[in-house]
């Protein structure tokens, strides 16, 4: 199930998700599901990652 983002609340990164910043991108890795996401500069700015 995918949650619909709400832009009127702050973004919360769960404890079991690692965030690493690489130049103008960020990578998020969920340690439980082993799923990862890459954010470009726009995604990084909007998600505060």
N, CA, C and O atoms as a GROMACS GRO file, in nm:
protein
  196
    1UNK      N    1   0.085  -0.118   0.000
    1UNK     CA    2   0.000   0.000   0.000
    1UNK      C    3   0.090   0.124   0.000
    1UNK      O    4   0.181   0.135   0.082
    2UNK      N    5   0.065   0.215  -0.090
    2UNK     CA    6   0.143   0.337  -0.102
    2UNK      C    7   0.064   0.453  -0.042
    2UNK      O    8  -0.053   0.473  -0.075
    3UNK      N    9   0.128   0.527   0.046
    3UNK     CA   10   0.063   0.642   0.108
    3UNK      C   11   0.067   0.762   0.016
    3UNK      O   12   0.166   0.783  -0.055
    4UNK      N   13  -0.038   0.839   0.017
    4UNK     CA   14  -0.043   0.964  -0.060
    4UNK      C   15   0.024   1.073   0.022
    4UNK      O   16  -0.016   1.098   0.136
    5UNK      N   17   0.125   1.140  -0.035
    5UNK     CA   18   0.193   1.245   0.042
    5UNK      C   19   0.104   1.364   0.069
    5UNK      O   20   0.019   1.400  -0.012
    6UNK      N   21   0.125   1.425   0.183
    6UNK     CA   22   0.055   1.546   0.220
    6UNK      C   23   0.159   1.657   0.230
    6UNK      O   24   0.256   1.643   0.305
    7UNK      N   25   0.141   1.765   0.158
    7UNK     CA   26   0.240   1.871   0.156
    7UNK      C   27   0.219   1.974   0.266
    7UNK      O   28   0.292   2.073   0.273
    8UNK      N   29   0.120   1.952   0.352
    8UNK     CA   30   0.099   2.045   0.462
    8UNK      C   31   0.156   1.994   0.593
    8UNK      O   32   0.140   2.057   0.698
    9UNK      N   33   0.225   1.876   0.589
    9UNK     CA   34   0.289   1.820   0.707
    9UNK      C   35   0.437   1.794   0.678
    9UNK      O   36   0.473   1.769   0.563
   10UNK      N   37   0.522   1.800   0.780
   10UNK     CA   38   0.664   1.773   0.757
   10UNK      C   39   0.689   1.628   0.718
   10UNK      O   40   0.611   1.539   0.752
   11UNK      N   41   0.798   1.606   0.647
   11UNK     CA   42   0.837   1.471   0.605
   11UNK      C   43   0.910   1.404   0.720
   11UNK      O   44   0.994   1.466   0.785
   12UNK      N   45   0.879   1.279   0.744
   12UNK     CA   46   0.945   1.201   0.850
   12UNK      C   47   1.011   1.079   0.786
   12UNK      O   48   0.945   1.002   0.717
   13UNK      N   49   1.140   1.062   0.810
   13UNK     CA   50   1.211   0.944   0.762
   13UNK      C   51   1.217   0.845   0.878
   13UNK      O   52   1.275   0.876   0.982
   14UNK      N   53   1.159   0.725   0.861
   14UNK     CA   54   1.160   0.626   0.969
   14UNK      C   55   1.301   0.587   1.011
   14UNK      O   56   1.397   0.601   0.935
   15UNK      N   57   1.313   0.537   1.134
   15UNK     CA   58   1.442   0.500   1.190
   15UNK      C   59   1.514   0.394   1.107
   15UNK      O   60   1.637   0.396   1.099
   16UNK      N   61   1.442   0.302   1.048
   16UNK     CA   62   1.503   0.191   0.972
   16UNK      C   63   1.524   0.225   0.825
   16UNK      O   64   1.537   0.135   0.742
   17UNK      N   65   1.527   0.354   0.792
   17UNK     CA   66   1.556   0.400   0.656
   17UNK      C   67   1.683   0.484   0.661
   17UNK      O   68   1.692   0.583   0.734
   18UNK      N   69   1.782   0.442   0.581
   18UNK     CA   70   1.906   0.518   0.572
   18UNK      C   71   1.895   0.620   0.460
   18UNK      O   72   1.837   0.592   0.355
   19UNK      N   73   1.951   0.738   0.482
   19UNK     CA   74   1.954   0.843   0.380
   19UNK      C   75   2.100   0.883   0.359
   19UNK      O   76   2.171   0.914   0.454
   20UNK      N   77   2.143   0.881   0.234
   20UNK     CA   78   2.278   0.924   0.201
   20UNK      C   79   2.271   1.029   0.092
   20UNK      O   80   2.201   1.011  -0.008
   21UNK      N   81   2.343   1.139   0.111
   21UNK     CA   82   2.346   1.248   0.012
   21UNK      C   83   2.468   1.230  -0.077
   21UNK      O   84   2.579   1.210  -0.028
   22UNK      N   85   2.447   1.236  -0.207
   22UNK     CA   86   2.553   1.222  -0.305
   22UNK      C   87   2.544   1.339  -0.402
   22UNK      O   88   2.453   1.343  -0.485
   23UNK      N   89   2.636   1.432  -0.393
   23UNK     CA   90   2.634   1.552  -0.478
   23UNK      C   91   2.497   1.618  -0.472
   23UNK      O   92   2.460   1.672  -0.367
   24UNK      N   93   2.421   1.616  -0.581
   24UNK     CA   94   2.289   1.680  -0.585
   24UNK      C   95   2.176   1.579  -0.576
   24UNK      O   96   2.061   1.612  -0.607
   25UNK      N   97   2.206   1.456  -0.535
   25UNK     CA   98   2.105   1.351  -0.524
   25UNK      C   99   2.108   1.291  -0.384
   25UNK      O  100   2.203   1.310  -0.308
   26UNK      N  101   2.002   1.217  -0.352
   26UNK     CA  102   1.997   1.142  -0.226
   26UNK      C  103   1.948   1.001  -0.257
   26UNK      O  104   1.872   0.979  -0.351
   27UNK      N  105   1.994   0.906  -0.176
   27UNK     CA  106   1.949   0.767  -0.186
   27UNK      C  107   1.890   0.729  -0.052
   27UNK      O  108   1.952   0.751   0.052
   28UNK      N  109   1.770   0.671  -0.055
   28UNK     CA  110   1.704   0.623   0.066
   28UNK      C  111   1.696   0.471   0.058
   28UNK      O  112   1.652   0.418  -0.044
   29UNK      N  113   1.736   0.400   0.164
   29UNK     CA  114   1.733   0.255   0.168
   29UNK      C  115   1.654   0.210   0.289
   29UNK      O  116   1.689   0.243   0.403
   30UNK      N  117   1.548   0.134   0.265
   30UNK     CA  118   1.468   0.076   0.372
   30UNK      C  119   1.536  -0.054   0.413
   30UNK      O  120   1.543  -0.148   0.334
   31UNK      N  121   1.587  -0.060   0.536
   31UNK     CA  122   1.662  -0.177   0.582
   31UNK      C  123   1.574  -0.299   0.603
   31UNK      O  124   1.623  -0.412   0.598
   32UNK      N  125   1.444  -0.279   0.625
   32UNK     CA  126   1.354  -0.392   0.645
   32UNK      C  127   1.314  -0.458   0.513
   32UNK      O  128   1.318  -0.581   0.501
   33UNK      N  129   1.277  -0.378   0.414
   33UNK     CA  130   1.230  -0.434   0.286
   33UNK      C  131   1.340  -0.440   0.180
   33UNK      O  132   1.321  -0.500   0.074
   34UNK      N  133   1.455  -0.379   0.208
   34UNK     CA  134   1.568  -0.370   0.114
   34UNK      C  135   1.529  -0.298  -0.015
   34UNK      O  136   1.586  -0.324  -0.122
   35UNK      N  137   1.433  -0.208  -0.004
   35UNK     CA  138   1.390  -0.125  -0.117
   35UNK      C  139   1.464   0.006  -0.110
   35UNK      O  140   1.481   0.063  -0.002
   36UNK      N  141   1.509   0.056  -0.227
   36UNK     CA  142   1.577   0.185  -0.227
   36UNK      C  143   1.515   0.279  -0.329
   36UNK      O  144   1.455   0.237  -0.427
   37UNK      N  145   1.531   0.406  -0.303
   37UNK     CA  146   1.480   0.512  -0.390
   37UNK      C  147   1.590   0.614  -0.411
   37UNK      O  148   1.666   0.644  -0.319
   38UNK      N  149   1.597   0.667  -0.531
   38UNK     CA  150   1.690   0.775  -0.562
   38UNK      C  151   1.611   0.903  -0.583
   38UNK      O  152   1.509   0.904  -0.651
   39UNK      N  153   1.658   1.011  -0.524
   39UNK     CA  154   1.594   1.141  -0.540
   39UNK      C  155   1.690   1.235  -0.612
   39UNK      O  156   1.806   1.248  -0.574
   40UNK      N  157   1.640   1.300  -0.716
   40UNK     CA  158   1.721   1.401  -0.784
   40UNK      C  159   1.716   1.530  -0.702
   40UNK      O  160   1.662   1.531  -0.592
   41UNK      N  161   1.772   1.638  -0.754
   41UNK     CA  162   1.777   1.763  -0.680
   41UNK      C  163   1.639   1.815  -0.643
   41UNK      O  164   1.621   1.869  -0.534
   42UNK      N  165   1.542   1.800  -0.731
   42UNK     CA  166   1.405   1.848  -0.702
   42UNK      C  167   1.342   1.764  -0.591
   42UNK      O  168   1.283   1.818  -0.498
   43UNK      N  169   1.353   1.632  -0.602
   43UNK     CA  170   1.298   1.543  -0.500
   43UNK      C  171   1.364   1.564  -0.365
   43UNK      O  172   1.300   1.560  -0.261
   44UNK      N  173   1.494   1.586  -0.370
   44UNK     CA  174   1.569   1.609  -0.246
   44UNK      C  175   1.524   1.739  -0.179
   44UNK      O  176   1.506   1.743  -0.057
   45UNK      N  177   1.505   1.844  -0.258
   45UNK     CA  178   1.462   1.973  -0.202
   45UNK      C  179   1.321   1.964  -0.145
   45UNK      O  180   1.293   2.023  -0.041
   46UNK      N  181   1.232   1.893  -0.213
   46UNK     CA  182   1.093   1.885  -0.168
   46UNK      C  183   1.078   1.791  -0.050
   46UNK      O  184   0.985   1.805   0.029
   47UNK      N  185   1.168   1.693  -0.037
   47UNK     CA  186   1.158   1.597   0.071
   47UNK      C  187   1.250   1.625   0.188
   47UNK      O  188   1.247   1.553   0.287
   48UNK      N  189   1.332   1.729   0.179
   48UNK     CA  190   1.425   1.767   0.286
   48UNK      C  191   1.520   1.654   0.321
   48UNK      O  192   1.555   1.637   0.437
   49UNK      N  193   1.561   1.577   0.222
   49UNK     CA  194   1.653   1.464   0.245
   49UNK      C  195   1.794   1.500   0.205
   49UNK      O  196   1.884   1.418   0.217
   0.00000   0.00000   0.00000
